[in-house]
């Protein structure tokens, strides 16, 4: 009766704890590039958000991702991530 532990992560925007596979990872690569990481395995600092554009917009408004990666994130990067999210 060994139930596998489900890895939980917190959405940086809505601060809700959810199973990791329900969230999407945004990564800041060692080169300083910020992008959507659909594999969840890319090198770099990761932050998780819900798979919704609302949470992405909330993260942009509150600056949650900028804090998570301790750098400014341009509007172009947010719109690129939003386009990638919509493709998902």
Steps between C-alpha positions, in 0.01 A plus 500: 500500500771747407341811358749710309552849634374764257748787466329829585600846378369847569372723223705821518195705399204369703718340775295178485664163563423258218640172366807574289348360179208747521744791483734621231865589565662823394879486504780755510788329322862547612533736200225719651231406246148468640261259328234236543644159591250237391734209577558622856860389469686798355800635686452815702279656764139390472173656608157343461170655395156357425436406137282809455559838345323658800775382733767617257338846486475504879869407529584784260287751692640408841857452375506150649725355228735797515540429872542125445779559249627823663510689171271716289286312248397688186147505358629319189607203712157489666323506164732225366422284805128573452517389134681180603239440773215534251665243272518252789 
